[in-house]
Amino acid sequence: MKKLLFFLLVLTFYAPLLFSQTIYVNHAATGSNDGSSWQNAYQNLTTALTAAHANTAITQIWVAKGTYYPSNTNNRDHFFNIRRNNLQVYGGFAGAETDLTQRNAVVHPTILSGNIGSTASNSDNSYHIMVIELNPSNPQPIDNSLVIDGFTFSEGNANAGSVFNSLYPRYTGSSIFISCNFNSINITPLIRNCIFADNRAFSSGALTYYGISAGSNALSIEQCTFQNNYAGYSGAAIDIMQLDAAGYGIPGVFSVTVEKCSFLGNSVDNYSQGGANGGVGAGINTFGQGTLRVNNTTFINNTIGPSTSFAGTYKGTAVSVRNGGNTTIVNSLAYANNNYIPFYNIQSTLTFVNATVYNPGSNALDLNNPVANNIYNSILWTDNSTANIIAVSNGSPTINIENSILNATRQGTITGSNIITTNPAFTNPASGDFSLQPGSPAINSGNGTFYNNSIYGNGDLEGNHRIAQTSIDIGAYESNSTALPVVFGAISAAIRNGQLLVNWSTESEINNDHFDIEISADGKQFTNIATVASKATEGSSNTALTYQYSTGISQLMSVLGAAAFAFLFLCPIGWQRHKTGPAFVLLIAGVIFWSCSKQDQLSGNSNNLFLRIVQVDKDGKKAHSKMLRVSEQ
């Protein structure tokens, strides 16, 4: 009887989820243009997005290969618009797939192009290709259950100094503009497996974030490539702004994670500032209070200058952090064949953990009245013996350096221990190989207490075991190491149609036996709910493999116990989705008296369900994926 009442409640309150739909887009389709199948696919992505906003039961949009434009009328203010949660928009399909794992975005590129006017000129291209925003008339939170995955964004051109409709600045966010629209409400989508190439902005950002990150939510940018983007002020690839710090009077901070991304040949100068100021953060720029974590990411040959006559004296070809932010660079590499400074900290906190920064002729880091600077297990190096590897523009900063390698010449007050000034012996920096030669002073010279496996992962920049011998190495690469038994690719988890659906991929597997799927209510204590065998032949594979797991509500109840499961899936969700949250919870408590009364491992105060995948070797050794929140669809 209790289970019957449980399912009746699910039907009552979550009926829309039981009818979730996938709709299809293919510009070459010849059918009825209603989105119901590949044959009858919508020919325009805008039409599909309009349908998804009108019908929240639509939870996925599959878009076939080809080029799609945000405007059919050459109107530069038109853009692909997304204003809702619980929607996954996927590109990279050939146009016949029946399962998400069958798509291949590399073989079947889906291009969202801003080149809506003359193909010979970018002066009439779209100001924004896509805008992700809170609904101006009825703002509701957006989190990682909004997914943009498998697209190439190219040739957006936010080259004007004006603002359209008081909400959409025409000078920033040429590819994707993410905006809370002046509301202190969470907006943190997931951008994954996308390419941002050849976009331009008068001020900043191929991808611009004017958003609020509430609670544990974070804007997540994963496995993306940013290449040849230009901005006339800051953040040519990614620009992040706290609206309160910018003078808009909107309280709230940002939280952003960038993982397994590449920044190649992006450039900023100070054109829009008339030559007197600007030119910071060719890769990423942050402004104001918030947190940014960059993990397993490369910054290669990004520049300041030379797009205009205003060139060269400014800072941060890789990352600039300004006016109160807190940024951590971990397992990452930054180098260039120019002498512009890769990292710039002005009035903020910047921490390096197992990072490698190389500037052949000048500084690696410039400090301007910073709040704090920490360098742990990292290498900052230049071949110019007369240059300061750390330069100070203003102030008298203290830099805490532990177990790191830096050139002997540096400015500021240095604290810490185990600072090495011997050449790190990179394998071949001229060809971009910054792994360590045998005998490098970086080998086994780090301090593992500065490296948090649960946050940063078990692998170095190349996907090798982070600790190969007695101690962790210094820098982005672990010498004498072997490949991780599993290099995880994309991972997603969602509740849909009364089921928990988990999808993940592996880029490679070595000696892998199986995966354990674990869930948690607080992100700390996990319960194993399933075991999935490796698909790799004899546990090893050099090619990508995809996995799926699903289980129904009743099955999870039998594993976790009905009380714990009801608490997890009904109480938090009901509270979030219904303004009459307390009454909703009391109703559940009255009908299923044990649903919210138990206090056990899975009944923490979190309003999130967390999931991770544990990989188990044939010899019993374990490694786990990053932890993620389960979305509701």
N, C-alpha and C positions, 0 to 999 in steps of 0.2 A: 504493500500500500504506500509506503514511504517513497519507494522509487517511482511509483505512478504519479504521486503528487509532485515529485521533483521534476519529472518530465513535463507535466502540465504547466508548471511554472516556467520552464524553459520555453515551451510553446507560446505561452501568454506574453512573456516579456521579450522574447527573442525571435518572434516569428519572421521578421525580415531577414534574419540570418539564414533561415532554413531555405530561402529561395535565392541565395546569392547566385550571381550570373557572371559569365565571361562574355565580353563582346569583342568583335574583331574589326580590324582596320587594314585595308589593303587598297592602295591607290589604283591597282590594276584590276580590281574585282569587277565583274560584269553582271552580278546578280541583282537582287532587289534593294541593295544599299540600306539594309536595316540592321546590320551588325550582328545578325543571329548566327552566322557561320562564316567560314573563310569564303565560300562561294558568294554569300550575300553580304560581305563585309562592307562597313562604311568606307567610302573612298577618301574621307577627310578625317583627320584626328580631331579637329575642332568639333565635328558633329558627334563623335563618340564621347568626348568630354562633356558636351552639353547633355547627352543622354544619361551619363553617369551622375551628373548633378541633379537631374530630375528624378532619378531612380536610385536610391542608395543601396538597393539590392545588388546593383552592379558593383562587383568588387575587383574585377580584373579587366584590363584592356590589353589585348594582344595586337601588336602592330607589325605588319609585314615589312620586309626590306623595301627600300626605295627612299625617295626624298619627299618630305612633307613641309609645307610652308604655312606659317601662321596667318597669312592673309592671301586671299584670292583677288584682292582689289588694289594691291600695292599700297595699302594703308600701313604706314610705319608704326602706328600705335596699336595695331592688332597683335595679339599674342595667344599662345596656347595657355588657357587659364585653368587652374586647379584650386578649389576652395573647400575641399572636404577631406575627411579622414577615411581610413579603411578602404584605400584604393591602391591597387598596384598596376602600374602602367609599364608594360614590358615591350621592348623592341627586339629585333634580331631574328625574326621568323622568316622562313621561306614562304610560308603561306599555306601549309597543309598539315602542320603539326596538330597532334591531339593531346600532347602532354608538354608541360612547361620545360621539362628536362631535355626535350628534343631540339630546342632552338639553339642556334649558334650565331651570336651577334657579330663575330669576326667574319664569318663566311657570308652572312646576310646582313650587311650594315643597314641600319635604319637611321636616316639622316633628318634632323630637324634643322632646316636652313633658314637663315634670315635674309637670304639673297632674293628678295621678292620683286625687285625692280630690274634695272638694267644689269645684266650679268657682267658687264665690263666695268662697273663702278660699284663701290660699297656705300656711296653717299646717300643712296635711297634705300638702304637695307633696314630691316626691322630694328627698332630700339631695344626690344626684348623679344626673345624667341619664346620663352615660357615665363609666366608669373605664377608663383605659388603663394597664396595669400589667405588670411582669414577673411571670411565673408564680411564685407563692409557693413551690410545690413543686419547680420546675425552672426557675429564672430563666435566660433566654436573651436576648441583646441584641436591641433593637428600634431601627431607624433610619428614615430617610425612606421606606423601602419600605412602611411602614405609612402609608396616606393616608386622611384623613377629608375628604371634599370634597362641598360642595353641600347642607349641612343648615342648618336654623335650630334653635338650642338656646334654649328659652324656659321660663321659670317654674320653674327649679330653685330650691330653697330650703334651703340648708345652715344652718339656724338654731339648731342645738343645740350644746352645748359638749362633747359626748361623742365617743367613738371606737368604731366598730362593728368587732367581730372583731379588734381591735388593729391594724387596717390602714387603716381608712377613716374619717378624721375627719369628723364630721357638721357641721363649722363652716366648711368651705372646699371650693372646687371644685364649686359647685352645677351647673355645666354639664358641664365635663370636669375630672376629677381625674386627673393623670398622675403615676404613682408608680413609683419603683424598688423599693419595698417593702424598704427598708433594705439593698439590695445595691449595691455599687460597680460597677455594670454599666450600660452605655449604654442609655438609653431616649430616643429623639429622633424621634418621629413627625412627619409633615407634616400640618398643619391648614390647609385651603385653601378659599376660596370659601364660608365659613360666616358665619352671623349669630348673635350672642349677644345676646339681648334680654330684659329684664325678669327677670333672675335676681338672687337675694339670698343673702347669706351673713352669718352671725354674725361671722365674722372676716375672710375674704378670698376673693377670686377667683371670678369666673364660670368662668375657666379657671385652674387652679392647677397649678404644676409643682414636684413634689418629686422631681426627677430628676437623673441623672448624664449628662453629655455627654462621651463619651470621644473622644480623637483629634480629627479634623476634623469630627465629627458635631455637628449643632445641631438643637434643636427649631425647626422652621420654621412660622411663622404668616403666611400670605400671603392678601391680598385678602379680608380678613375685616372685618366691621363689629361693633363692640361698642357697644350702645346701651341706656341706661337700666338699667344694672346697679348694684347697691348692695352695699356691704360695711361692716360695723361696725368695721373697723380699717384694712385696707390693700388696695391692688390690687383695686378693685371689678371691673375688667375682667380683668386678668391679674396674678397673683401668682406670683413666682418665688422659691423658697427653696433655699439650699444647706444640706443637712441637717447637715453638719459644723458650720457656723456657728451653727445652731439648737440645738446641743447633743446631737445624736443619735449623734455619733461615727462617721458614715459618710463616709469620705474621697471626694473627687471634687468637681468644679466643674460649673457649668451653662454652657451656651452656647445662646443664643436669638437668632433673627433674626425681626423683625417688619417686614413689607414690604407696602406698598400697602394699609394698613389705615386704618380710621376709628374714632375713639373719640368718641362723641357722648352728652353728658348723663349720664355715669356719675358716681356720687357715693360718697364715704366720709365717715364721721364717727368719733368715738372712743367710740361707744356701748359696744362690748364691753370697752373698757378703763376703763369707769366715769367717763369724763370727764377723766382725768388725763393720759393719753397717747394716741398713735395718730392716726388720721386722716391717712394719707399715701398718695399715689399713687392717685388716682381712676382714672387710666387704667392705668398699669403700676407695680408695685412690685417691686423686687428686694432680696433680703436675702442677704448673704454673698458669697463669691468666685465670680466667673464673668463672662462677657461677654454683653452685650446690644447688638445693633445694630438701630436703628429707622430705616427708610429709606422715603421717599416716603409719609409717613403724616401724618394730621391729627388734632389733639386740639381739639375744639370744645365749649365750654360744659360742661366737666366741673367738678364742684364738690366742696368740702369743707363738711359740713353738708348741707342743713338738715333731714335726715331725722329727726333727733331734737333734743332740747334742747341736746345737746353739739355746738356748731358753731364753726367758723370760724377758729380761730387756728393751724391746722396747715398742712402744706405739701404741694405736689406735686399739683395738680389734673391735670396731665398725667403726669409720671413722677417717682418718688422712687427714689433708689439709695442703699442703706444697707449699711454694715458690710463694705466690701471689694470691691464690684462695680466693673466697668469698663463704662461705657455710652457709646455714640456715637449722637447724634441727627443725622441727615443728610437733606437735602432735605425737611425736615418743617416743619409749621406748628402752633403752639399759640396759641390765643387763647380768651378767654371774656368774657362780659358781666358778670362778677363781679370782685372784687378779690383773690381767693385766689391764692397763688403757684403758677405752673405747674410749676416744677422745684425739686427739693430734693435736695441732695447731703450725706449724712452719712457721713463716714469712707470715702468711695469716690472713684472717678475718673469725671468726667463731661466729655464732649467734644461740642461743637457744630460741625458742618461744614455750611455753607450752610443754616442753619436760620433761621426767623423766629419770634420769641416776642413776643407783645404782651399786656400787661396794662394796661387803661385807667387804673387808679387806684393800682397798687401795684407790688411787685417782680416781676421775671421769674424770678429765681433766688435761692434761699436756701442758704447754706453753713454746715455745722455740722462743724467739724474735718475738712474734706475731705482726701483724699489728694492730688488734683490736679484742676484745672479748666482746660479749654482751649476757647477760643472762636475759631473760624476762619471767615472769610467769612460771618459771621452777623449778624443784627439782633436785639437785645434792646431793647424800647422800651416806655415808659409815657407817658401824657399828663399824669401828675401830676409837676410839676416839683420837688416837694419830696420825692418818694419816691426811695429808692435802687434803681436798676434791679437791682443785685446787693446783697443784704443778707447780713450775717454774723451768725449766731446765736451761734456759739462758735468760738474759735480765732482765729488770725491768718493766714488763708490767702493764698496767692499765686495770682493768676489770670492766665494767659497769654492775651492777646488779640491777634489778628493780623487786619488787614484787615477790621474789623468796625465796625458802627454801634451805639453804646450811648448812652443818656442820660449827661450829664456827671456826674451824682451817683451814686456807687457806693462801696461799702465794700471793704476788703481791699487788699492790695498788688498793683498792676497792673504786669505786664511785657508786652513785645511792641512792636508798631509799627503805624502806620497805623490808629489808632483815630479814628473819625469821630463827632462829636457832633451833626451836623446832622440835622434831621428827615428820615427816609428817604423821605418823600413816597409813602406807600401810596396806591393808587388810590381805595379807598373802604372804610376799616376798619369803618365802621358797618354795612356790609352783608356783611362778611366777605371783602372783596376786598383781599388784601395783595400783589397784584402792584405793580410799580413804575411811577409816572408818568414821562413824559419829563422829563429833567433831574434825576432822583433821584441823590443822591450815591452810591447803591449800584451804579449802572451802571458796568461795566468797572473796578470798584475792588477786586475780589477778587484772590486769589493762587492760581493754578491748581495750585501744588505741594501744596496742602493737600487737593486733591480727587482721589481715586483712581478713575478711570473703571472699571477692571476690577472693583473692589469695589462701587462705588456706582451704576454704570450711567451711560449717556450723557445722561440727561434730567433736567430739573428736576421739581418737584412736579406740573406740568401736562403733562409729557411732551414738553416742548420741548427743543431742543438746549441742552446745558449751557453752552457758550460760543458766543455769538451774534456777538460783534464781536471786539475786540482782546483782552479779558481776561474772565475769569469774573466774573459779577455777585455782589454780596453778597446773601444771603438765600435763601429757598426757591424764588424765581422768577427766571428769566432774562428780562430785558427785550429787546424788539426781536428776539425769537427766533422761529423757525419750528418747527412740530411735527416731532418726530422722524419720519424716513421710515417707521418701524414702531414702534408701541407694542405690546410683547409682552404677552400675557396669560399664562395658565397654560402651563407647559412640564413635560413628564415624559419620562423615558427608562428603559427596563427591558429586561432580558434574559429572554425567556420563550419556551418551546417551540423552543429552538434559534435564536432570532432576537433581534436588537436592534430594539426598538420605540420610536419617538420620536413623541410627540404634542405639538403646540403650537398656540397660538391667537394671533391678533393683534387688537388692539382697533381699530386703524386702520393704513392704509398709504398712503404718498405716494411716487409715482415709484419704486416698488420693482420691481426686476427679478427677483431670486431670493434663495434662502437657501442657504448652505453649512453642512453639518453637520460639526462637527469634534469629535474625541475626543482624550483625553490620559490618560496614566497618572499624571502628577504635577501636573496643573492648571496647568502652565506652558507646555509645548510641545505644540502641537495639530497633528493631521493631518486634512486634509479627506477625508471618506469619501463624500460625496454632495452633489449639487446639486438643489434642488427649486424649480421655477418659482413665481412669485407667482400666486395665484388672482385677485387684484384686476384689474378691468378697466383695461387700460392702466397697471397698476401702482398704482392709487389706489382706496381704499375707506374709507368712514366707518363701516362696519358690521363686526362681528366675523367673522373667518374662521378656520377650523380646518384644520390640516394634520396629515398622518400620513406617516411614513416607516418602512419596515422593511427589513431585509436579513438574510439567513441567515448562518450561520457560514462556509460555504464562500466566500460573496461577500466577507465581511470579510477572510477569509484572503488572498484574491487581491489585495485592496487594501493590506492592512497587511503582508503576509508571514506565513507560517504560524508562524514562530518567535515573532514579537512577539505575534501573536494568542493563541497557546497560553499564553504567559507571562501575558498579561493575564487571560484568562478561566479558566484552569485553576489556576495556582499560587496566586494570592491567594484564590480562592474555596475551593479545596480545603483550604487551610490554615485558613480560618475555620470551615468547616463540619464538619471532621473532627478529632477529638481526636488522631488519629494523623497529624497534618499532615505532619511530615517524611517519614514512610514513603510517604504519598500522593504527595508531590512527587517523591520518588525513583522511585516506580513510574512516574509519567508520564515522568520523565527516561529511564528504562530503555526504555520502550516507544516513546516518540517522542523520540529522543535530543537533538533540537534544541529541545525545547519550553521549557526553562527556562535554557538556556545562553547565549542571546544577550543582549547589552547594547546597546540602541539607544534611540532616542527614546522608545519606548513601554514600556520595561522598567525604570521607576524603582522605588523601594522602596515606593511607595504600594500599599495594598491596595484602592484604589478606581479605578474608571474614571470619568473626568470627561467631560462633554459640554457644548458650547455651540453656539448657532446664530448664524451670521454673516449679517446682512442686507446685500445689495449693491444700491445704487441703480443706476438706468439710466445714470448718469454715472460709475459705478465707485466711488463713495464707499461705505464700509463702516461698520457698527455691529454690535455683538454683544450677544447676550442675556447674562443672568447665567449663570455657570457652575453646573452641578449634577452631583451624583453619579448614576451609573446604578445603579438597584436591580436586584436579582436576584429573579426570581419563579418 
